[in-house]
Amino acid sequence: MFPWFTHALINRSVRFKLSLGFGLVLLLTLVITATGWYALRHTIEHSQQLSIIARLSHITQDMRADRMTFRVLNDMHSRDNVRRQLSEIDQYLGALRERIEEPVYRDLLEKQHASLVAFQNALDDLSQTVDVRERLRVRLFAGLEQAQLAVATTQASVLVASGIFATGAQWREPIEGLEQLRQQIDHSHHRVEAPAYTFASPQSYAEQALQAIERFDEILRQVRQHFASLPSTVSDDLSATVGALTTYRASLMQFRDVQTQTATLHNRMEILGKALLDGIDALSLGQTEKRDRDTRHSNRVLVGVAALALVIGALSAWIISTQILVPLKRSLKVAEYMAAGDLSRDIRVERGDEMGQLQQALHGMNQGLRNLVGGIGQGTARVAEAAHQLSGSTEQTNTRIGRQRDEIDQIATAMKQMAATTREVAQHAEAASQAASQAEQQAQEGDWAVAETIVHIEQLEQEMRQCTEAMGSLKQQSEKIGGVLDVIKSVSLQTNLLALNATIEAALAGEAGRGFAVVADEVRSLAQRTQDSTEEIESLVSALQNGTQQVAQRLDKSRGLTRTSVESSRHSGSKLEGISQSVSQILGMNEQIAAAGEQQRVVAEQISRNVLHVRDISQQTASTCEQTTAASLQLSQLGVQLQHLVERFKV
């Protein structure tokens, strides 16, 4: 298959073939990716357009709800929402006009934009009409009040003129006509002021409102006819009433016309809003169908490109693998012959690529192996003879090295014993140095403890001195308390005497002094209890003074003992300081002894290591000689093996 193509690739390099194969794969992958990206971009574009259309539909529905709220409630907030939604719809329509290029849908967008502009204009007209309607509503209510007041005034005049309870036919018809007129005014007002959207159509509202006004006119004519036969004073009142009713009728007609115009604008906006929704639905349906068509087309293109890529990739892989594997298998076959020892087979080189270079290299290696095997066969005999001579010389050298190793072992043993003795001396000196160091440290710690004890005892002496002073102050205060108790005791005694005198005076007073006698007894009882309590406190204060005296004496003794302890501690501290100095001298001498022993130990160990190093070198030399002997034997055996191996090759 494709012989011209395979012949053209024979002398091309493997790198070129692999680059061509992978390049085709990458190119096909790029084509598939570009096709998928193109389809995905169109899908995303359609999805974005449908999203905008859905948002348009949602805003349009919200706008319809706000417009109906504005129609029912006349809510200015709803009107502002409708204006804002119209602005958003205009923005989204502009975005769709930039994205959509199909003439059919662009025409539909233009129609939508025209409907939007018409809706905006209708909303502006509606806003102005609603403002006019609300102003007319105010005038209508004012005219209603004036008309009702005028009719009521005329009714009152007729009743006064007829004598209120008159039953004659001349006055009955005017009175009934005025009542009908008053009722028709209310009926006409409610009919005209009723919202137009509650009727089937604006025309229906206008007709029914006009019928109510015409009925109002008819009743007014009948009333005027009834008043024609009445006195002039009553007719003059009716003329004023007719003027107010005429003004009110004009307000009714104006309000009816504006209400009809408002309903007409609302209906027009309803039609335009429905047209917007229908257009959006048509646009959404069209874009959905277009998206589905583009998706199906993209799927077909992707399947076709993928199938083409699969066919081209499989064909390229087969051609390139044939260009590489066939010569590689031939070269592998020759290599297997060479590995089996058959150097008589050769390979024919017919290619200029890397496979041809490999075949050329195998051909050169085959020729080189032939020459090499021939040279090895000739040199093997000479190697075996030289190995036999080397083995004899190595045995003699190994014997002499064995004797030298024995003598070195004896020297090393003696040096080890001397190093061990030196190490023991250094260890004993180091132990003595450590013991002296510990003794010095303990002496220093004892000195520190004695100094700390002296400080604490001095502090104790100061505390004892302060306690003695405090006890003296306590004794002085207790003596002051004793003086105060004497005063209290004298006062209680005098109080007791006064109470006794008061009791005697109360007894002399007889029945009149009985209450005073009871109080005097209570005072005397309190004075007696105060005197008893004073005596108890006096005894307690006396005991406190005695205890304070004893504590002060004991504190003085303790101060003396403390002072003695301080002197003894200072004496002990001076003794411990002398011990510490002696131990420091011993420690210095031990350190010198340990240093000298350590130096001697280091020198001995260094000599021992040198001797051991010499012994190791001798052992290594002996081992090397043994290895040389073994190598000589192996070399001799290797020569024999090489001769057998060379005999296996076919040259």
C-alpha positions as CSV (number, residue, x, y, z in Angstrom):
1,M,0.0,0.0,0.0
2,F,1.4,3.4,-1.1
3,P,4.8,2.1,-2.4
4,W,5.9,5.6,-3.5
5,F,5.2,6.9,0.0
6,T,7.1,4.1,1.8
7,H,10.0,4.4,-0.7
8,A,10.2,8.1,0.0
9,L,10.5,7.4,3.7
10,I,13.2,4.7,3.6
11,N,16.1,7.2,3.6
12,R,14.4,9.6,6.0
13,S,15.5,9.7,9.6
14,V,13.5,8.1,12.4
15,R,13.2,11.5,14.0
16,F,11.6,12.8,10.8
17,K,9.2,9.8,10.7
18,L,8.2,10.1,14.3
19,S,7.8,13.8,14.0
20,L,5.7,13.3,10.9
21,G,3.5,10.8,12.7
22,F,3.1,12.8,15.9
23,G,2.7,16.0,13.8
24,L,-0.2,14.4,12.0
25,V,-1.7,13.3,15.3
26,L,-1.3,16.8,16.8
27,L,-2.7,18.4,13.6
28,L,-5.8,16.2,13.7
29,T,-6.1,16.9,17.4
30,L,-5.9,20.6,16.6
31,V,-8.6,20.2,13.9
32,I,-10.9,18.4,16.4
33,T,-10.2,20.9,19.1
34,A,-10.9,23.8,16.7
35,T,-14.1,22.2,15.5
36,G,-15.2,21.6,19.1
37,W,-14.2,25.1,20.1
38,Y,-16.2,26.5,17.2
39,A,-19.2,24.5,18.1
40,L,-18.9,25.3,21.8
41,R,-18.5,29.0,21.0
42,H,-21.7,28.9,18.9
43,T,-23.5,27.0,21.7
44,I,-22.4,29.5,24.3
45,E,-23.4,32.4,22.1
46,H,-26.9,30.8,21.6
47,S,-27.2,30.1,25.3
48,Q,-26.3,33.8,26.1
49,Q,-28.9,35.0,23.6
50,L,-31.5,32.7,25.0
51,S,-30.6,33.9,28.5
52,I,-31.1,37.5,27.4
53,I,-34.4,36.5,25.8
54,A,-35.5,34.8,28.9
55,R,-34.6,37.8,31.0
56,L,-36.6,40.0,28.5
57,S,-39.6,37.8,28.9
58,H,-39.3,37.9,32.7
59,I,-39.0,41.7,32.7
60,T,-41.9,42.1,30.3
61,Q,-44.1,40.0,32.5
62,D,-43.0,42.0,35.6
63,M,-43.8,45.2,33.6
64,R,-47.3,43.9,32.8
65,A,-47.9,43.3,36.5
66,D,-46.6,46.7,37.5
67,R,-48.7,48.3,34.8
68,M,-51.8,46.6,36.0
69,T,-50.9,47.7,39.6
70,F,-50.5,51.3,38.3
71,R,-53.9,51.0,36.5
72,V,-55.7,49.8,39.5
73,L,-54.0,51.6,42.4
74,N,-52.6,54.6,40.5
75,D,-49.3,53.9,42.2
76,M,-46.5,56.2,41.2
77,H,-43.9,53.6,42.4
78,S,-45.4,51.1,39.9
79,R,-45.2,53.7,37.1
80,D,-41.5,54.2,37.9
81,N,-40.9,50.5,37.9
82,V,-42.5,50.3,34.4
83,R,-40.2,53.1,33.2
84,R,-37.2,51.3,34.6
85,Q,-38.3,48.0,33.0
86,L,-38.7,49.7,29.7
87,S,-35.1,51.0,29.9
88,E,-33.9,47.5,30.7
89,I,-35.8,46.0,27.8
90,D,-34.3,48.6,25.5
91,Q,-30.8,47.7,26.7
92,Y,-31.4,43.9,26.2
93,L,-32.9,44.5,22.8
94,G,-29.8,46.5,21.9
95,A,-27.6,43.7,23.1
96,L,-29.5,41.2,21.0
97,R,-29.3,43.4,17.9
98,E,-25.5,43.4,18.3
99,R,-25.4,39.6,18.7
100,I,-28.0,38.4,16.1
101,E,-27.2,38.8,12.4
102,E,-30.0,36.8,10.7
103,P,-32.2,39.2,8.7
104,V,-35.4,37.5,9.9
105,Y,-34.6,37.9,13.6
106,R,-33.2,41.4,13.1
107,D,-36.5,42.5,11.5
108,L,-38.3,40.9,14.5
109,L,-36.0,42.9,16.8
110,E,-36.8,46.1,15.0
111,K,-40.5,45.4,15.4
112,Q,-39.9,44.8,19.1
113,H,-38.0,48.1,19.4
114,A,-40.9,49.9,17.5
115,S,-43.4,48.4,19.9
116,L,-41.2,49.4,22.8
117,V,-41.1,53.0,21.6
118,A,-44.8,53.0,21.1
119,F,-45.3,51.6,24.6
120,Q,-43.0,54.3,26.0
121,N,-45.0,57.0,24.2
122,A,-48.3,55.6,25.4
123,L,-46.9,55.5,29.0
124,D,-45.9,59.2,28.7
125,D,-49.4,60.1,27.4
126,L,-50.9,57.9,30.1
127,S,-48.9,59.8,32.8
128,Q,-50.1,63.1,31.5
129,T,-53.7,61.9,31.2
130,V,-53.7,60.4,34.7
131,D,-52.4,63.7,36.1
132,V,-55.2,65.6,34.3
133,R,-57.7,62.9,35.5
134,E,-56.7,63.4,39.1
135,R,-57.0,67.2,38.9
136,L,-60.5,66.7,37.3
137,R,-61.3,64.3,40.1
138,V,-60.7,67.0,42.7
139,R,-62.9,69.4,40.7
140,L,-65.5,66.7,40.3
141,F,-65.8,66.1,44.1
142,A,-65.9,69.9,44.7
143,G,-68.7,70.2,42.1
144,L,-70.5,67.3,43.7
145,E,-70.5,69.0,47.1
146,Q,-71.7,72.3,45.5
147,A,-74.5,70.5,43.6
148,Q,-75.6,68.6,46.6
149,L,-75.6,71.7,48.7
150,A,-77.6,73.6,46.1
151,V,-80.2,70.9,45.8
152,A,-80.5,70.7,49.6
153,T,-80.9,74.5,49.8
154,T,-83.6,74.4,47.1
155,Q,-85.4,71.5,48.9
156,A,-85.3,73.6,52.1
157,S,-86.8,76.6,50.3
158,V,-89.6,74.5,48.8
159,L,-90.4,73.0,52.2
160,V,-90.5,76.4,53.8
161,A,-92.7,77.8,51.1
162,S,-95.1,74.9,51.1
163,G,-95.5,75.0,54.9
164,I,-93.4,71.8,55.4
165,F,-96.4,69.4,56.0
166,A,-98.3,70.5,52.9
167,T,-99.9,67.7,50.9
168,G,-101.1,69.5,47.9
169,A,-100.2,68.3,44.4
170,Q,-98.7,71.7,43.5
171,W,-95.7,71.1,45.9
172,R,-95.5,67.3,45.9
173,E,-94.1,67.0,42.4
174,P,-91.3,69.6,42.9
175,I,-90.3,68.0,46.1
176,E,-90.2,64.5,44.6
177,G,-88.4,65.8,41.5
178,L,-85.7,67.4,43.7
179,E,-85.3,64.1,45.6
180,Q,-84.9,62.2,42.3
181,L,-82.5,64.8,41.2
182,R,-80.4,64.4,44.3
183,Q,-80.4,60.6,43.9
184,Q,-79.5,60.9,40.2
185,I,-76.6,63.2,41.1
186,D,-75.1,60.5,43.4
187,H,-75.8,57.8,40.8
188,S,-74.2,59.8,38.0
189,H,-71.2,60.5,40.1
190,H,-70.6,56.9,41.0
191,R,-71.2,55.8,37.4
192,V,-68.7,58.3,36.0
193,E,-66.2,58.0,38.8
194,A,-66.1,54.2,38.6
195,P,-62.9,52.7,37.1
196,A,-63.2,52.1,33.4
197,Y,-61.4,48.8,33.6
198,T,-64.4,47.3,35.4
199,F,-66.4,47.6,32.2
200,A,-66.2,45.4,29.1
201,S,-64.5,48.2,27.1
202,P,-63.9,51.9,27.2
203,Q,-66.8,52.4,24.8
204,S,-69.1,50.6,27.2
205,Y,-67.9,52.8,30.1
206,A,-68.4,55.9,28.0
207,E,-72.0,54.8,26.9
208,Q,-73.1,54.0,30.4
209,A,-71.6,57.2,31.9
210,L,-73.3,59.2,29.1
211,Q,-76.7,57.4,29.8
212,A,-76.3,58.4,33.5
213,I,-75.6,62.1,32.5
214,E,-78.5,62.1,30.1
215,R,-80.8,60.7,32.8
216,F,-79.5,63.5,35.0
217,D,-80.4,66.1,32.3
218,E,-83.8,64.6,31.8
219,I,-84.7,64.8,35.6
220,L,-83.3,68.3,35.7
221,R,-85.7,69.3,32.8
222,Q,-88.6,67.7,34.7
223,V,-87.7,69.6,37.8
224,R,-87.5,72.9,35.9
225,Q,-91.0,72.2,34.5
226,H,-92.4,71.5,38.0
227,F,-90.9,74.8,39.2
228,A,-92.4,76.8,36.4
229,S,-95.8,77.1,38.3
230,L,-94.2,77.9,41.7
231,P,-93.7,81.4,43.1
232,S,-90.8,83.4,41.7
233,T,-88.9,83.3,45.0
234,V,-88.7,79.5,44.8
235,S,-87.9,79.7,41.0
236,D,-84.9,82.0,41.7
237,D,-83.5,79.4,44.2
238,L,-83.8,76.8,41.4
239,S,-81.9,79.0,39.0
240,A,-78.9,79.1,41.3
241,T,-79.2,75.3,41.7
242,V,-79.3,74.8,38.0
243,G,-76.1,76.8,37.6
244,A,-74.3,74.6,40.1
245,L,-75.7,71.5,38.4
246,T,-74.6,72.7,35.0
247,T,-71.1,73.2,36.3
248,Y,-71.1,69.8,37.9
249,R,-72.4,68.2,34.6
250,A,-69.5,69.8,32.7
251,S,-67.1,68.3,35.2
252,L,-68.8,64.9,34.8
253,M,-68.4,65.1,31.0
254,Q,-64.7,66.1,31.3
255,F,-63.9,63.4,33.8
256,R,-65.8,60.8,31.6
257,D,-63.7,61.8,28.5
258,V,-60.4,61.7,30.4
259,Q,-61.4,58.3,32.0
260,T,-62.2,57.0,28.6
261,Q,-58.9,58.2,27.2
262,T,-57.0,56.6,30.2
263,A,-58.7,53.3,29.6
264,T,-58.0,53.5,25.9
265,L,-54.3,54.1,26.6
266,H,-54.2,51.2,29.1
267,N,-55.8,48.9,26.5
268,R,-53.2,50.1,23.9
269,M,-50.4,49.4,26.3
270,E,-51.9,46.0,27.0
271,I,-51.9,45.3,23.2
272,L,-48.3,46.5,22.9
273,G,-47.2,44.5,25.9
274,K,-48.7,41.4,24.5
275,A,-47.0,42.1,21.2
276,L,-43.7,42.4,23.1
277,L,-44.3,39.1,24.8
278,D,-45.3,37.4,21.5
279,G,-42.3,38.8,19.8
280,I,-40.0,37.6,22.6
281,D,-41.6,34.1,22.5
282,A,-41.1,34.0,18.7
283,L,-37.5,35.1,19.1
284,S,-36.9,32.5,21.8
285,L,-38.4,29.8,19.7
286,G,-36.4,30.8,16.7
287,Q,-33.1,31.0,18.6
288,T,-33.8,27.6,20.2
289,E,-34.4,26.0,16.8
290,K,-31.2,27.6,15.4
291,R,-29.2,26.4,18.4
292,D,-30.5,22.9,17.9
293,R,-29.7,23.0,14.2
294,D,-26.2,24.3,14.9
295,T,-25.7,21.7,17.6
296,R,-26.7,18.9,15.2
297,H,-24.4,20.3,12.5
298,S,-21.5,20.6,14.9
299,N,-22.0,17.0,16.1
300,R,-21.9,15.7,12.5
301,V,-18.8,17.7,11.8
302,L,-17.1,16.5,15.0
303,V,-18.0,12.8,14.2
304,G,-16.7,13.2,10.6
305,V,-13.4,14.9,11.7
306,A,-12.9,12.3,14.5
307,A,-13.4,9.4,12.0
308,L,-11.0,11.0,9.5
309,A,-8.5,11.6,12.2
310,L,-8.8,7.9,13.3
311,V,-8.3,6.6,9.8
312,I,-5.3,8.9,9.1
313,G,-3.8,8.2,12.5
314,A,-4.1,4.4,12.1
315,L,-2.6,4.6,8.5
316,S,0.2,6.8,9.6
317,A,1.0,4.5,12.6
318,W,1.0,1.4,10.4
319,I,3.4,3.0,7.8
320,I,5.8,4.5,10.3
321,S,5.9,1.2,12.4
322,T,6.6,-0.7,9.2
323,Q,9.5,1.7,8.3
324,I,11.0,1.1,11.8
325,L,10.1,-2.4,12.9
326,V,11.1,-4.4,9.7
327,P,14.7,-3.3,9.6
328,L,14.9,-3.4,13.4
329,K,13.8,-7.1,13.4
330,R,16.5,-7.8,10.8
331,S,19.2,-6.2,12.9
332,L,17.9,-8.0,16.0
333,K,18.2,-11.3,14.2
334,V,21.9,-10.6,13.3
335,A,22.5,-9.5,16.9
336,E,21.0,-12.8,18.2
337,Y,23.4,-14.8,15.9
338,M,26.3,-12.7,17.2
339,A,25.2,-13.4,20.8
340,A,25.1,-17.1,20.1
341,G,28.8,-16.9,18.9
342,D,28.2,-17.2,15.2
343,L,30.3,-14.4,13.7
344,S,30.2,-15.8,10.2
345,R,26.9,-14.2,9.3
346,D,26.8,-10.7,7.9
347,I,24.1,-8.1,7.4
348,R,23.3,-6.2,4.2
349,V,22.9,-2.5,4.4
350,E,20.3,-0.9,2.1
351,R,18.9,2.1,4.0
352,G,20.1,5.6,4.9
353,D,18.1,6.3,8.0
354,E,19.0,5.4,11.7
355,M,18.0,1.7,11.0
356,G,20.6,1.7,8.2
357,Q,23.1,3.2,10.5
358,L,22.4,0.5,13.1
359,Q,22.9,-2.2,10.4
360,Q,26.1,-0.6,9.4
361,A,27.3,-0.5,13.0
362,L,26.3,-4.2,13.5
363,H,28.3,-5.0,10.3
364,G,31.4,-3.2,11.7
365,M,31.0,-4.8,15.1
366,N,30.9,-8.2,13.5
367,Q,34.1,-7.6,11.7
368,G,35.7,-6.2,14.8
369,L,34.6,-9.2,16.9
370,R,36.2,-11.5,14.3
371,N,39.5,-9.8,14.6
372,L,39.2,-9.6,18.4
373,V,38.5,-13.2,18.9
374,G,41.5,-14.1,16.8
375,G,43.8,-11.9,18.8
376,I,42.4,-13.2,22.1
377,G,43.1,-16.8,21.0
378,Q,46.8,-15.9,20.4
379,G,47.3,-14.0,23.7
380,T,45.6,-16.5,26.0
381,A,48.6,-18.9,26.0
382,R,51.1,-16.2,26.9
383,V,48.9,-15.0,29.8
384,A,48.7,-18.5,31.3
385,E,52.5,-18.9,31.3
386,A,53.0,-15.4,32.9
387,A,50.4,-16.2,35.6
388,H,52.3,-19.4,36.6
389,Q,55.5,-17.5,37.2
390,L,53.8,-14.8,39.2
391,S,52.2,-17.3,41.5
392,G,55.6,-18.8,42.5
393,S,57.1,-15.3,43.4
394,T,54.0,-14.4,45.4
395,E,54.3,-17.5,47.6
396,Q,57.8,-16.6,48.7
397,T,56.8,-13.0,49.6
398,N,53.9,-14.2,51.6
399,T,56.1,-16.4,53.8
400,R,58.5,-13.5,54.7
401,I,55.5,-11.2,55.5
402,G,54.1,-13.8,57.9
403,R,57.3,-13.7,60.1
404,Q,57.3,-9.9,60.2
405,R,53.6,-9.9,61.3
406,D,54.4,-12.2,64.3
407,E,57.1,-9.9,65.6
408,I,54.9,-6.8,65.2
409,D,52.1,-8.5,67.2
410,Q,54.5,-9.0,70.2
411,I,55.4,-5.3,70.1
412,A,51.8,-4.3,69.9
413,T,50.9,-6.5,72.9
414,A,53.6,-4.8,75.1
415,M,52.4,-1.3,74.1
416,K,48.8,-2.2,74.9
417,Q,49.9,-3.2,78.5
418,M,51.9,0.0,79.0
419,A,49.0,2.1,77.7
420,A,46.5,0.3,80.0
421,T,48.8,1.0,83.0
422,T,49.1,4.7,82.1
423,R,45.3,4.9,81.6
424,E,44.7,3.5,85.1
425,V,47.1,6.2,86.7
426,A,45.3,9.0,84.8
427,Q,41.9,7.6,85.9
428,H,42.9,7.5,89.6
429,A,44.3,11.1,89.3
430,E,41.1,12.2,87.7
431,A,38.9,10.5,90.4
432,A,41.0,12.2,93.1
433,S,40.5,15.5,91.3
434,Q,36.8,15.0,91.1
435,A,36.6,14.1,94.8
436,A,38.6,17.3,95.7
437,S,36.3,19.3,93.4
438,Q,33.2,17.9,95.2
439,A,34.8,18.7,98.6
440,E,35.5,22.2,97.5
441,Q,32.0,22.6,96.2
442,Q,30.5,21.3,99.4
443,A,32.7,23.6,101.5
444,Q,31.5,26.5,99.4
445,E,27.9,25.4,99.8
446,G,28.5,25.2,103.6
447,D,30.0,28.7,103.6
448,W,27.0,30.0,101.6
449,A,24.6,28.2,104.0
450,V,26.4,29.7,107.1
451,A,26.2,33.2,105.5
452,E,22.5,32.7,104.7
453,T,21.9,31.5,108.3
454,I,23.7,34.6,109.7
455,V,21.4,36.8,107.5
456,H,18.3,35.0,108.7
457,I,19.4,35.2,112.4
458,E,20.1,38.9,112.0
459,Q,16.7,39.4,110.5
460,L,15.2,37.3,113.4
461,E,17.0,39.6,115.9
462,Q,15.5,42.6,114.2
463,E,12.1,41.0,114.4
464,M,12.6,40.2,118.1
465,R,13.6,43.8,118.7
466,Q,10.4,45.0,117.0
467,C,8.3,42.5,118.9
468,T,9.9,43.9,122.2
469,E,9.0,47.4,121.2
470,A,5.5,46.3,120.3
471,M,5.1,44.6,123.6
472,G,6.2,47.7,125.4
473,S,3.7,49.8,123.5
474,L,1.0,47.1,124.3
475,K,1.9,47.4,128.0
476,Q,1.5,51.2,127.8
477,Q,-1.9,50.9,126.1
478,S,-3.1,48.3,128.7
479,E,-2.1,50.8,131.5
480,K,-4.1,53.5,129.7
481,I,-7.1,51.0,129.5
482,G,-6.7,50.5,133.3
483,G,-7.0,54.3,133.9
484,V,-10.1,54.4,131.7
485,L,-11.6,51.5,133.6
486,D,-11.0,53.3,136.9
487,V,-13.0,56.3,135.5
488,I,-15.8,54.0,134.3
489,K,-15.8,52.3,137.7
490,S,-16.1,55.6,139.5
491,V,-18.9,56.7,137.2
492,S,-20.8,53.5,137.7
493,L,-20.4,53.8,141.5
494,Q,-21.8,57.4,141.4
495,T,-24.6,56.3,139.1
496,N,-25.5,53.5,141.6
497,L,-25.6,56.1,144.5
498,L,-27.7,58.5,142.4
499,A,-30.1,55.6,141.6
500,L,-30.3,54.7,145.3
501,N,-31.1,58.3,146.2
502,A,-33.7,58.4,143.4
503,T,-35.3,55.3,144.9
504,I,-35.4,56.8,148.3
505,E,-37.0,60.0,146.9
506,A,-39.5,57.9,145.0
507,A,-40.4,56.0,148.2
508,L,-40.9,59.3,150.0
509,A,-43.1,60.5,147.2
510,G,-45.4,57.6,147.6
511,E,-47.8,56.6,144.9
512,A,-46.8,59.4,142.6
513,G,-43.1,58.3,142.6
514,R,-43.7,54.7,141.8
515,G,-42.9,54.9,138.1
516,F,-39.8,56.9,138.9
517,A,-38.8,54.3,141.4
518,V,-39.0,51.6,138.7
519,V,-36.8,53.6,136.4
520,A,-34.3,54.3,139.3
521,D,-34.2,50.5,140.0
522,E,-33.4,49.8,136.3
523,V,-30.7,52.5,136.3
524,R,-29.2,51.1,139.5
525,S,-29.3,47.6,138.0
526,L,-27.5,48.9,134.9
527,A,-24.9,50.7,137.0
528,Q,-24.3,47.5,139.0
529,R,-23.8,45.5,135.8
530,T,-21.5,48.1,134.4
531,Q,-19.5,48.0,137.6
532,D,-19.3,44.2,137.4
533,S,-18.2,44.3,133.8
534,T,-15.6,46.9,134.6
535,E,-14.1,44.7,137.3
536,E,-14.0,41.8,134.9
537,I,-12.3,43.9,132.2
538,E,-9.9,45.2,134.9
539,S,-8.9,41.6,135.8
540,L,-8.5,40.8,132.1
541,V,-6.3,43.9,131.5
542,S,-4.2,42.9,134.6
543,A,-3.7,39.4,133.2
544,L,-2.9,40.9,129.8
545,Q,-0.2,43.2,131.4
546,N,1.3,40.3,133.3
547,G,1.4,38.2,130.0
548,T,2.9,41.1,128.1
549,Q,5.6,41.5,130.8
550,Q,6.5,37.8,130.6
551,V,6.6,37.9,126.7
552,A,8.9,41.0,126.8
553,Q,11.3,39.2,129.2
554,R,11.4,36.1,127.0
555,L,11.9,38.2,123.9
556,D,14.9,39.9,125.6
557,K,16.3,36.4,126.3
558,S,15.7,35.3,122.7
559,R,17.5,38.4,121.5
560,G,20.5,37.4,123.5
561,L,20.5,33.9,122.2
562,T,20.1,35.2,118.7
563,R,23.1,37.4,119.0
564,T,25.1,34.5,120.4
565,S,24.0,32.3,117.4
566,V,25.2,35.0,114.9
567,E,28.7,35.1,116.5
568,S,28.9,31.3,116.4
569,S,27.7,31.2,112.7
570,R,30.3,33.7,111.7
571,H,33.0,31.7,113.4
572,S,31.9,28.5,111.6
573,G,31.9,30.4,108.3
574,S,35.6,31.5,108.8
575,K,36.5,27.8,109.5
576,L,34.7,26.6,106.4
577,E,36.4,29.2,104.3
578,G,39.8,27.9,105.4
579,I,38.8,24.3,104.6
580,S,37.7,25.5,101.1
581,Q,41.1,27.1,100.4
582,S,42.9,23.9,101.4
583,V,40.7,21.8,99.2
584,S,41.3,24.2,96.3
585,Q,45.1,23.7,96.7
586,I,44.6,19.9,96.7
587,L,42.4,20.2,93.6
588,G,45.1,22.1,91.8
589,M,47.8,19.5,92.5
590,N,45.4,16.7,91.5
591,E,44.7,18.4,88.2
592,Q,48.4,18.7,87.5
593,I,48.9,15.0,88.2
594,A,45.9,14.1,86.0
595,A,47.2,16.2,83.2
596,A,50.6,14.6,83.3
597,G,49.0,11.1,83.4
598,E,46.7,12.0,80.6
599,Q,49.7,13.2,78.4
600,Q,51.5,10.0,79.2
601,R,48.4,7.9,78.3
602,V,48.0,9.8,75.0
603,V,51.6,9.2,74.0
604,A,51.4,5.5,74.9
605,E,48.1,5.1,73.0
606,Q,49.7,7.0,70.0
607,I,52.7,4.6,70.0
608,S,50.3,1.6,70.3
609,R,48.2,2.9,67.4
610,N,51.3,3.3,65.3
611,V,52.4,-0.2,66.1
612,L,48.9,-1.5,65.3
613,H,49.0,0.5,62.1
614,V,52.3,-1.1,61.1
615,R,50.8,-4.5,62.0
616,D,47.7,-3.7,59.9
617,I,49.9,-2.7,57.0
618,S,51.8,-6.0,57.3
619,Q,48.5,-7.9,57.4
620,Q,47.3,-6.0,54.4
621,T,50.5,-6.8,52.6
622,A,50.1,-10.4,53.5
623,S,46.5,-10.3,52.4
624,T,47.6,-8.6,49.1
625,C,50.1,-11.3,48.5
626,E,47.5,-13.9,49.1
627,Q,45.2,-12.1,46.8
628,T,48.0,-11.9,44.2
629,T,48.5,-15.6,44.5
630,A,44.8,-16.2,44.1
631,A,44.7,-13.8,41.2
632,S,47.6,-15.6,39.6
633,L,45.7,-18.9,39.9
634,Q,42.5,-17.3,38.6
635,L,44.5,-15.7,35.8
636,S,45.8,-19.1,34.9
637,Q,42.3,-20.6,35.0
638,L,41.0,-17.6,33.1
639,G,43.5,-18.3,30.3
640,V,42.2,-21.8,30.0
641,Q,38.6,-20.6,30.0
642,L,39.4,-18.0,27.4
643,Q,40.8,-20.7,25.2
644,H,37.6,-22.7,25.6
645,L,35.5,-19.6,24.9
646,V,37.4,-18.6,21.8
647,E,36.9,-22.1,20.5
648,R,33.1,-21.5,20.6
649,F,33.2,-18.6,18.1
650,K,32.9,-19.3,14.4
651,V,35.2,-17.0,12.5
